[in-house]
Amino acid sequence: MKSFLTALFIGFSILAFGQNALNGTISDHHNKPIESVTVAIPELHRETISDSIGRYIFNDLPNGNFSLTFSSIGYANKTMTISLNQKEATLNITLEETATHMDEMIVSTVFNKVQSQNVMKVEHQSVKQLQQKGATTLVEGLSTIPGVSQISTGTSIGKPVIRGLSGNRVLVYSQGIRMENQQFGEEHGLGMSDAGVESVEVIKGPASLLYGSDALGGVLYFNPEKFAKTNTFSGNFNQKLFSNTRGSNTTLGIKSSSDNWKFLTRGSYSTHADYEIPSGEKVINTRFIEKDYKIGLGYANTYYNSEFRYNYNNLNIGLPEEDITPEHFRTPLYPKQDIDNHMLSLHQKFFLRNSKLEADLGYTYNNRKELEAADEVALHMKLKTASYNVKYYLPKSGNLETILGVQGLHQTNENNGEELLIPDATTNDIGVLLTSNYEWKSHTFQAGIRYDARKINSETHGVIDEEGYFEALDKTFESFNTSLGYKTKLLQNLTLRANIATGFRAPNLAELTSNGVHEGSNRYEIGNADLKNEQNLQTDINLEYGNAHFEFFANGFYNHINDYIFLSPTGNTIDGNDVYDYVQDDAALYGGEIGIHYHPHPLDWLHFVSSFESVTGKKSNGDYLPLIPANKFSNTIRTEFDIQQWFKNGYALLNVDYILNQNNVGSFETKSNDYTLLNLGFGGNVNIGKNKFDLSLNANNLLNKTYIAHLSRLKTDGIPNIGRNVVLGLNFNF
């Protein structure tokens, strides 16, 4: 099989041809050249910058149709589709001055459209934008995006929630491959650092057509840091300090690029002590240490583009419990988690005569330990996943684009600790998809169909009728899914998007096999080997209006889930622990997000951003679903300014978040009170003589408000969330 694929790829490469050059000039509407415009061909991972006379040049480009993007601060982003089939092409561009946000290229929806062209509404945020909000962790930053929240355990563990769905219902992609890290557990976090991550794209709704099982509730797609621009060398050193946790985050990265070869590497080290609540008390053993290392190597020529990346992440996380004697300062105490994540990815593109072939190959290794004492490894799970994702882009026919794809994985779970939450098991996935995108005037249609099969085999373990007994599984789960989307311009500045899609999720091993006490929640959980697929149908409506000074959006959704899997109390106890069964019932989630962005003329430096988000989840009998975030009303005033030549691209912001009370709770939850948080931010580029650096200063929960978030796992113990936290960041580019 391996030799066949190699021969196939070589054959495709022989069919490819073309060695093109592209150049042009960039100017404003006064015909004045614009310097330092970033010109990118995202599909080829190629970037350059316009020179002092507005000129840009690309060499050694393959034949085909490609998106070309132009972006610069103070100007509206521009995206063009260019057809390369001759030796040299010239494209001159005029950019319009504007204060609106950039129109970003969306990678997660496979057709690589900018957001304004995309049929699906996808939230795009750069990690720099999230960091400007003073977030301690990556997931904390994600929770500032409307429709996204987090299930947290202190400041160290955060699980993303998209419109009320979390865990295995939200799929995470990084470096172009799916992350697998035992995400079924409530106390199992995201397992990745924001160091070396360029941006995140959030699909809020079923994306099973694109990604298969586990994308029933949505997708978080993390785009890695870009390579350096051609024939350049650059690097940066970043240091952050956190007042509340006495925390520190240090990051160093370098990258270099030639005409064909690209290289980057980045290391990061974070350490945080126990967080402090507004009363001045410390929450013992919420400390953590995170180490992260990334390396990337790329090669591109006229016919072929290849990108290899490796990421190692280590998390040493304390688990707060009663009667822990505080000692040391930052070193996590017992009980704690020690987690290693290894991720390797190989992304390849082959450019053919009028089409292209993409292949993403991935391998992840999650080595998770939970330690009760120095010599006692209570839980030790090794999860190894090899995955592939191959897509063939058929030759474009007029305005019709079509993709054929095949995806799959081979996964093994192995236990080495004294306790078992799930048995040793093997999982095999395969999925086949067909999707098309058609544009006609101001209308765009997108449709697709997909078939998936997941086979799970596990081993028998333990003694019948005793805790820790797992009966062997041999189960296959299948599903057909479809998606239909439509986008149109109702008016020049008014866009309508409507999508209807199905999704599915095969039951995970914990739901199928559990038989014991889950220490994270003190419940005796019993699995059900007869569980069926969760299957959903979701409708989404998105309305967007935008002109030079005012933007508005409204998103509404209704998500019906057949055979929703949840824990139900039996009324029995085993060894003093309440017993819960995994059962199924139909459920529905509905709600949406609405918001505005106003920057009045002539006060283009002033921005007012406001949003409201709401979600309700119910079973078919009218009972509320658990782990549904409270409604949230967020308001931000932001100013942008320069102070002569020594302080450029400055900003100051004031954010007020009002989180409403949550009275719609599940069977093992309690109600939550409302609260208001005030946050401040300030930053910009400092230029003092030859010294240049970026400065950011944030004060989160400025008023030191005592509150307990509804999705905090420490809520049952009455432990408040973090108090006031001042974050200072310095970034030096070289």
N, C-alpha and C positions, 0 to 999 in steps of 0.2 A: 504493500500500500504506500509506504514511504517513497519508494523509488518511482512509483506511478505518479504521485503528486509532484515530485521533483521534475520528472520529464514533462508533465503537464505545464508547470510554471515556465520551464525553459521554452517550451513550444509557444506559449503565449508571448514570451519576451521576443521571440524571433519575429512574430507577426507585427509587433509594435515598430513604429518608425517615426521619424520627425525629429528635427533639432532646430527649434525656433527661438527667435529673440523677440522681446517685446520692450518698447520704450515709449516715452511720451513726456509731456510737461503738465504740471498742475498749477492752476492759477485761480484767482478769485474773479468776481464779476467785473472788476476794474482792469482785468488782464495783468494783474500784479502776481508774479510767481510766489508760490507758497512753499516755504522751506520746512523740512522736518515732518512731512506728511508720511505716515506709515502706509505703505502699499503692500498688500498681502494677497497671496493665492493660497487660501487655507487648505485646499485639497492636496497641494504639493508641499505644504509646510515651508513655503518660501516667503520671505519678507525682505523689503528694502526700504530705504528712507530717501525722500526727495532731497536734492542738494540745494545750494543757494540760489540757483536759477529755476527751481521747481522741477528739475529733470529726474526721472527714474528709469532704471534699466534692469531687465531680466534677460539672462542668457540660458541656453540649454534647456528649453522647455519642450515637453512632448506635444504631440498632436492631441486635439480634443477640445471639448467645451469646458471652460473653467470659470469660476466666480472670482472676480477681482474686486477687492475692497480698498477704499481710501478713507483714512481716519486721521483727524487732527483736532486738538483742543480748540474750541471756538468755531468749528465748522461742522456742518451736518455730514454724517457718514454717507458715503456713496458706494453702491455695489453695482458692478457691471458683469454681464456674462460675455466672455470673449471666446471666439472660435479660432483656434490656432491650427493652421494647415498650410502655412507658407514660411519661408525662411525668416522673414522679418516683418513685424507688424508695429504700427504706431497708433497710440491711443492718447489723445490730449483730453484733459479733464478740467472742468470748472467746478469748484466747491462753493457752496453757499454758507455765509456766516449764520450761526444759530447758537442758541443757548440750550437746545434740547439735548436729551440723552442720546448716546450712540445706538445705532441699529446693529446689534451683534449677530455674527454668524452662528447658527445653531447646528451643533454636531450630532446631538442625541437623536434626531429624527431622520437620519440616514440620507435625506436628499440635500443636506447641507445648504439650506436656504437661510437668508437673514430673517430676523424675526418678523419684519413687515411682510415678507413673502410666505411665511410659514402657515400651514393650515391649522396646526395645533398651537395653542397658547403655551409657550414655554417660558418660565421665569429664568432670566439669566442675570447672574451677579458675579462680578469679579471678587476674588478673595481680598483684594485691596479695599474694595468697598465694604466688605464684611469686617475687615480689621479696623477700618476707621470708626466703626461703631463700638470698639473697645471690647470685643468678645474675648473671653479667656480661651475658649476652645472653638474648633471648627463647627461643631454642632450648635453651639450657642449662637454663633454668627448666622447659621442657616435658619434658626428660629425667628430671626427678624424679617424673613421673607413672608409676605402674606400667604396664608394657607399652610405654613410649615411651623411645627413646634417640636418639642423634645420631651421624652421621658428621661428624667435625670436622677442620678444618685450623687448628690453633692455637685462639685465642680468637675469631677474627674470622668464620670460616665454619662454619656448622653446618647439616646437612641432617637433618630429622626422620626417624626410623625407627619404624614401628609394627609390633610383633610380627614383626620381621625383614624387613619390606618398606619400600622407600624410593624416592626419585626419582620417576619418573612413576607409580609404583604408589600413591602417597599424594597425595591431592588437598587443596589448601589453599584455603579460602574466607576472604575478608576483606571487610567492608562488604557482605556478602550476595552477592558475585560471586567467581568463581574467579580465583585468581592464576595468571598465566602468566609465567614468567621464565627459560625455557630450563632447567628443572629436571632435564633428562636428565644434566647434567654432575655428576660427583662433587664438583667444587670450586665448584659453584654453590649458594650458600646460600639461606636462606629469603627474604631481601630485604625485611624489614619490621622496624620498631621496635616495642617494647612501649609506647611513648608513645601515649596515645590509644586503647589497647585495654583494654576492660573485663574480658573473660574469654575463655577458650578451652574449646571442647567437642571431645572426642576420640571419634570413632567407630572402634572397633578391629575391623575386619572389612569385608567387601565392602559398599559403599554405592552400587553402580552403579544400583540401582533409583531412588535419589534424585538422583544426580549424573552418571550415565553413565560414559564411559570415564575411566580414570585414578583411579577410586575403588575399584579392585580390592582394595587393601590397607587402606584406611581413609581417614578425613577429619579434617583439623584445621580447625575452624570458629571463626574469631576474631570475637567480638562487639565492635563499636566502643564507645567511650565514650558513655554516655548523655547526652542533653541535660539542661539544668537543669530542675528542677521548675517548674511553672507559676508565672509572675509572680515569678521570683527571678533574681538575678545572683550568680555565684560564680566563683572562680578558684583556681588553686594554682600554687606555685612549688616545684619539686623539684630538689634537688642531691644527687648521689652522687659519692663519691670511692673509688677503687680503689687499694690499696697496691701490688699486684704490678706492674701495668701503668702505674702513675702516671696512672691513667685518671680521667676526669671525664665525668659525664653531667648535663646541665642541661636542664630541661623547664619551660616556662611555658604555661599554658592558661587561657582564660576562656570563660565561657558564660552565656547569658542566655535567658530564655523569657517570652513573654506568653501570653495565652489561646490564640492560634492559631499564632504564629510562634516558632521556636526557632533559636538560633544558637550555634555553638561554634567555637573555633579553638585550635590547639596547635602549638607549635614545640619541637623537641628537637635538641640538639647533643651528640655523644659523641666523645671522642678518647682513644685508648689507645696507649701506647708498646709496644715489644716486651715479650713476657711473659718472666718469669724462672723457670727451673727450680730445683729444690731445691739444686743445686750452686752456685747464684749466677750462672750464665751466663745471658745473654739469648739468646733464639731470634730471630735477626736477621730483620727485615722481617715480623714477625707483627703489626705495628702497623696500626691502621685508624682512619678518621674516618667518622662517620655523621651525616648531617643528615636531619631528618624534619620535614615540615610537614603538618598536617591542618586541614581546614575542613569544617564541616557546616551545613546549612540545612534546617530542617523547617517544614512547614505542615500543620495539621490542622483540619478542621471536622467537622460532623456526618456528612458524606457521604464524605469523602475524606481520605486521609493520604498525605503525600509527604515524602520525605527524600532530600536530595542530599548526597553527601560526595565530597571530593577529597583524595587523599593523594599527596604527593611525597616520595620517599625517595632519597637519594644515598649511595652507599657508595664509599669510596676505600680499597681493601684491598691491603696488601702481600702478596706471595707469597714465602714463604721458599724460598731456593735456596742452593746452595753458592757460596762465593767472592763474597758480597756485602759490599762495604765499608760498615761501619756509619757513618752520618753523620746529622746533624740529630738530632732527638729523637722527634718524633711523625709527621712527614711521611712517608707510605709511600714506599719506594724502588722502583726498577724491578728486576724485573718486578712489575706490579701490575694490579689490576682497578679500573676506574672505571665504576660502574653507576648509571644513573638509572631509577627506577621511577615511573611515573605511573599512578594508579588513580582513575577516576571512576565513581561508581555513583549510580543513581536508583532508589529503592525506592518503589513506589506501591501503595496499597490503596484499593479501591472497595467501599463497603458497600452491598449490595443489600437487597432485602426480607428474604430468609431465607438469604442466602449472601454470599460476598465473592469478589473477584477481586484477585490480587496479581501485580505485574509488577516484576521486577528487571532493569534494563538496565545494562550495564557496558561500560567501555572501559579496557584496560590497554595501556601502552606501556613495554616493557622495552628500554632502550638500553644494551647491554653492550659494553665495550671492555676488551681485554687489551693492555697496552702493555709492550713490551720495552725501550724507551728513550723519551726525551722526544719524538722525532720519528718514532717507529716504532709504528704501531698494528697489531699483529700480527693481532688478531681484533676485528672490530666487527660485532655482530649486532643488528638492530633487529626486535623481535617486537611486532606490533600485533594486539590481540585485541578484537573487539566481540562481546559475549555478551548473551543474553536468557534469561529464565526466567519463564514465565507459568504461574500456577496458579489454577485455579478450584475453590473450595470449595463443593461442592454443598449444597443445603439438608439439614440434619441430619434423619435419619429415625429417631426413637427414640434408640437408643444407637449408631447407625451413622453414621460420618463418612466421606466419600469426597472424594478430590481427583483432578482431571484436570489434567495438566500438559504443557507443551511447552517444551523447552529447546534451545539451540543456540549456535553461535559461528561467526564468520568470522575466520580468523587468517592473517596473512602474515609470513613470515620473509625478511629482506633482509640480505645481506652487503655490507659496505663496507671490510673490512680486507684485508690482504695474504694472510691464510690463511683457509681455509674448513674448519669442522668439519662443517657440514651445508649443503645447497644452499639457494638461494632456493626458497621453496615457499609454497603456499596450502593451508590446511586448512579444511574446512567440516564442522560437526557438526549433526545434528538428532536429537532424542530425544523420544519420546512416552510418558507414564506414566499409570497408573491405580493408585491405592492406597486402601485402606479400613482403618478402625479401628473395632472393635466391642467394646463393654463389656457384660458380663453378670455381675451380682453382683461377685464378687471376681476374675473372669476377664476378660482382655483379649486379643483376637486382632487381628493386623494382617497384611495380605497385599497384594501388589501385583505388577504385571507392567509391563514396559517394553521398547520397541524403540529401538535406536540405529543410526545410520549415520554413518560418518566417511569423507570423501573427501579424499585427499591428492594434490596435483599439484605436481611440482617440475620444475626446469629442468636441462637438461644443462650440465655445466661441466667444463672441463679437457680433457686429452688421454688417449685410451684407453690403458690399461696403465701410466699414470703416477700418482704420488701426487696426490691432490686431484681425481681424475676422478669425477664423479657422473653416472650415467645418469638420464635423465628418468623420473619416476614418474607413473603415473596409476592409483591404487589406491583401492578402496572396501572398508571393513571394516564388517561388520554383526554385530549380536548381539541376542538376546532374553534378558532376565534377569527373574528372579522372586525374591520374598522372602516368607517366612512366619514370623511371630513369635507367641509366646504368653507371657503373664505371669499368674501367679496367686499368691494367698497360701496357702501350705501350712498356716501357723499365723498367729496374729495378728501376730507380728513377723517371720515368715519368708516371704521372697518368692523365687519361682522364675521365671527367665526362660529361654526356649529359643528360639533363632533358627536358621533355615537359609536361606541366601541364595546366589545366584550373582552373579558379577561378571565384568567383562572389562576388558581394556586393549588398545587398538590399538598396534602397534609405533610407536615414535617415529622421527623422522627420522634420528637417529644410528644406530639399530639397522638401519634400512633402507638407508642410503646410505654409511656411514662408509668412508673410504679414505685413511688417513693416520695420522700419529703423534699420539696424544692426549698433549699436553705434561703434563697433570696427572698421568698415570700412566706415562709413558714406554713406552707400548705402541703398536704399529702395529695399528690396528683396522680390520677389513673387515666392512662391513655385508652384509645379505642381503635383497634386494628381495622374496624369496618368503616372508618370515616371515608367520605367521598370528596371529590374535588370541591373547592369553593369556586363558583362560577358567577361572574357578575356582568351586568349591563349598565353602562353609565352614559348619560347624556350631558354634554357641556355646551354652554352658550357663553361667548365672550364678545363684548362690545367695547371698542376702543375709539377714542377721539383724540386728535392731537394737532395743535398748530404751534406756531413759534413760541407761544407763551402760556399755553394751557393744555394739559393732558388729563384724560379721564378714562377709567376702565371699570367694567363691571363683569364679574365672572359668576355664573350660576351653574350648579351641578346637581344631579340626582343619581345616586349610585345604589342599584338594587343587587344584593348578593344572595344567591341561592346557596343553602347549606353552609352558612357562616359558622366557623368553628370557635367555640368559646368554652371557658370553664364554668361549671355549674355546681354549687354546693349540694352535697347529698344529705346533709344533716347528721352524718356519722363522724366519729373521730377515731383515729388510730394513734396510739401513744401520745395523746394530748393534742394532736394536730387535726384540724378540720379537713375532711376528705372532699376533694373536688373531682368531678368527672369531666373529660372532654366530650362535648356533645355538639350537635348541629341544629341550626334553625335558620330560616330565612331572615334577612335583615336589610335595612335601608339606611343610607347616610345621605344627607342633603344639606345644602347651604351655599356658601360662596364668599367672594371677596369683592370689595368696591373701594375705589380710591381716586384721588386727584393729585396732580402736580402742577402748581401755579407759580410762574415767575414773571411778574408784571413788567411791562415796558413803560418807562425806560429803565426800571430797576432790575436789569437782567441778572444782577449779582445776588438777588434775593429769591429764595425758593421756599415754597410751603408745600409739604407732602403730607397727605392724610390718607389713612386706609382703615377699613373695618372688615373683620373676617369672622365667619360664623359657621359652625358645623353641628348637626344633630344626628345622633345615631340611635336607631331603635330596632329591636327584634320584632318578629311578626306578631307577638302577643302584646306589644306596646311597651315592654320593659326597655329601659335604656341600656345601650352598650357601654362597657367600661372603657377607660382610657381615651375619652373624648375631650379634647382641649376646650377650655373656657373661651367664650367670645372675647375678641380683643379689638380695641380702638387705639390706633397709633397716630401720633401727630409729630411732625418734625419741621422746624424752621432752620434753614441753612443759608449762610451767607458765604460769598466767594469774593476774594479781594487780593490785591498785591500791595505791598509796602515798599515803594521805590524799587531798587534792584536787589535788595538783600533778602526779601521774603516774597516768593512767587507762588502762585496757585494756592494761596491761603484759603482756609475755610474755617467756619465756626458753626456749630450746630447745637440746637436744643431739642431734645426728644422727650415727649411725654407719652407713656404707654398706660392705658387704663384697661385692666383685665377684669372683666365682669365676673360676678359670682357664678359658680357652677352647681346648680341644683339638680341637673339631670344626670344621675349617677347610676353605675352598675351595681350588681348585687353584693359585691364585696368592697364597695367604695363608700366614702363619706363626702358630704357636700363641702364646697370650698368657698371662702369669702372673697369679695372683690378687693382690689388694691390698685394703687397708682405708683408708677415708678418714674423718676425724673433722671435723665441722663444728659451729660454735656460732652461736647467734643471740639477739638481745636487742632489744626495742623497746617502743614505747607512745606515748601522747599526753601531751605535757608542757604543763602549765599554770602559768606563773609570772607572776603579776600579769596584765597585759593581753597578755602574750606566750603564744601557743599554737602548737605545732607538733608534727609526728609525727617520732619518732626511730627509726632502725633501725641496728643494728650487727651485722655478720656476720663470722665468721672461717672461711673455707673451707679445707679441707686444713690444719687447724690444726697438725698434726705435721710438715708440710712433707715429705710422703711422695713419694718418687720412683716414678713409675709411668707406664706407657704403656697407654692405653685400646685395646681391641681394634679399635675403629672409628675410631681416629685415622689420618688420611692421612699423618701424619709418622712413623708406626710403622716404615715401611720404611727410614727413615734413622736409626732408633734414637733419635729425639728425644722426651724425656719430655713429659708434659702439664704444665700450670701448677702451680707450687708454692703456698706459702701465700699467701692473698689476703684482706686485711681490707677490708670494704666498709662505708662510713659513709653513711647516707642521712638527709636532712632534708627534710621536706615542710611547707610553709606554706600553709594555706588562708585565703582571704579572700573 
